């Protein structure tokens, strides 16, 4: 799980949308309470990455990672960008193929 989270952070920090999308299942969901919306499937995940990482020039840094089991973890991240500075959590669920199937995101 740590490698997957590290790769996700590296790809979004590089604004590599295609690289980040390759980490997600085709039916993945990103539910972000802080923006009040859920982003579903490849198109939704693409929109989320383009809008909130590329669009805000977000730089993410992993602060901690708690692995709950083989398929679930909670990552705490430091985000900086055009919006300023925020700390947030990503509850990440992966499928049996090791692809991200769900992220529940929120800011502290």
C-alpha positions as CSV (number, residue, x, y, z in Angstrom):
1,X,0.0,0.0,0.0
2,X,2.8,2.4,0.8
3,X,4.3,2.0,-2.7
4,X,0.9,2.7,-4.3
5,X,0.4,5.8,-2.1
6,X,3.9,7.0,-2.9
7,X,3.3,6.5,-6.6
8,X,0.0,8.3,-6.5
9,X,1.7,11.3,-4.8
10,X,4.5,11.3,-7.3
11,X,2.2,11.2,-10.3
12,X,-0.1,14.0,-9.1
13,X,2.8,16.1,-8.0
14,X,4.2,15.8,-11.5
15,X,0.7,16.6,-12.9
16,X,0.8,13.3,-14.7
17,X,-2.9,12.7,-15.1
18,X,-2.5,9.5,-17.2
19,X,0.0,8.1,-14.8
20,X,-2.3,8.8,-11.8
21,X,-5.3,7.3,-13.7
22,X,-3.4,4.1,-14.3
23,X,-3.5,3.5,-10.5
24,X,-7.3,3.5,-10.4
25,X,-9.9,0.8,-11.3
26,X,-12.2,1.9,-14.1
27,X,-15.2,2.1,-11.7
28,X,-13.3,4.0,-9.0
29,X,-14.9,6.7,-6.8
30,X,-13.4,9.7,-5.2
31,X,-15.8,11.1,-2.6
32,X,-14.5,14.4,-1.3
33,X,-16.5,15.9,1.5
34,X,-14.5,19.1,1.4
35,X,-15.8,19.9,-2.1
36,X,-19.2,18.3,-1.5
37,X,-19.1,15.9,-4.5
38,X,-18.2,12.4,-5.6
39,X,-16.3,11.7,-8.8
40,X,-17.1,8.4,-10.4
41,X,-15.3,6.3,-13.0
42,X,-12.3,7.2,-15.1
43,X,-13.9,10.4,-16.3
44,X,-14.7,11.5,-12.8
45,X,-11.3,10.7,-11.4
46,X,-9.7,12.5,-14.4
47,X,-11.8,15.6,-13.6
48,X,-10.9,15.5,-9.9
49,X,-7.1,15.2,-10.6
50,X,-7.2,17.9,-13.3
51,X,-9.3,20.3,-11.2
52,X,-7.8,19.8,-7.7
53,X,-4.2,18.8,-8.4
54,X,-3.3,20.3,-11.8
55,X,-5.7,23.3,-11.7
56,X,-4.6,24.4,-8.2
57,X,-0.9,23.4,-8.8
58,X,-1.1,21.2,-5.7
59,X,2.0,19.8,-4.1
60,X,1.3,16.9,-1.8
61,X,3.5,15.4,0.9
62,X,2.7,12.2,2.9
63,X,2.7,12.9,6.6
64,X,1.6,9.4,7.8
65,X,0.1,6.2,6.5
66,X,-2.0,3.8,8.6
67,X,-2.6,0.5,6.9
68,X,-5.9,-0.9,8.3
69,X,-5.7,-4.3,6.4
70,X,-4.6,-5.6,3.0
71,X,-7.1,-3.4,1.2
72,X,-7.6,-0.3,3.2
73,X,-5.4,2.5,4.5
74,X,-5.6,6.1,5.8
75,X,-3.1,8.6,4.4
76,X,-2.6,12.0,6.0
77,X,-1.2,14.5,3.6
78,X,0.1,18.1,3.6
79,X,-1.3,20.0,0.5
80,X,0.0,23.3,-0.8
81,X,-1.0,25.1,-3.9
82,X,-2.8,28.2,-5.3
83,X,-5.3,27.8,-2.5
84,X,-2.8,28.1,0.3
85,X,-2.1,25.2,2.7
86,X,-4.2,22.4,4.0
87,X,-3.9,19.1,5.8
88,X,-6.2,16.3,4.7
89,X,-6.9,12.6,4.9
90,X,-7.4,10.1,2.1
91,X,-9.2,6.8,3.1
92,X,-8.0,4.5,0.4
93,X,-9.5,1.2,-0.6
94,X,-7.9,-1.0,-3.2
95,X,-9.2,-4.0,-5.1
96,X,-7.7,-7.5,-5.4
97,X,-5.7,-6.3,-8.5
98,X,-4.1,-3.6,-6.4
99,X,-5.9,-0.7,-8.0
100,X,-7.6,2.1,-6.1
101,X,-11.3,1.5,-6.1
102,X,-12.3,4.3,-3.6
103,X,-10.9,7.3,-1.9
104,X,-12.8,9.2,0.7
105,X,-11.1,12.6,1.0
106,X,-11.5,15.3,3.6
107,X,-9.6,18.3,4.9
108,X,-8.9,18.8,8.6
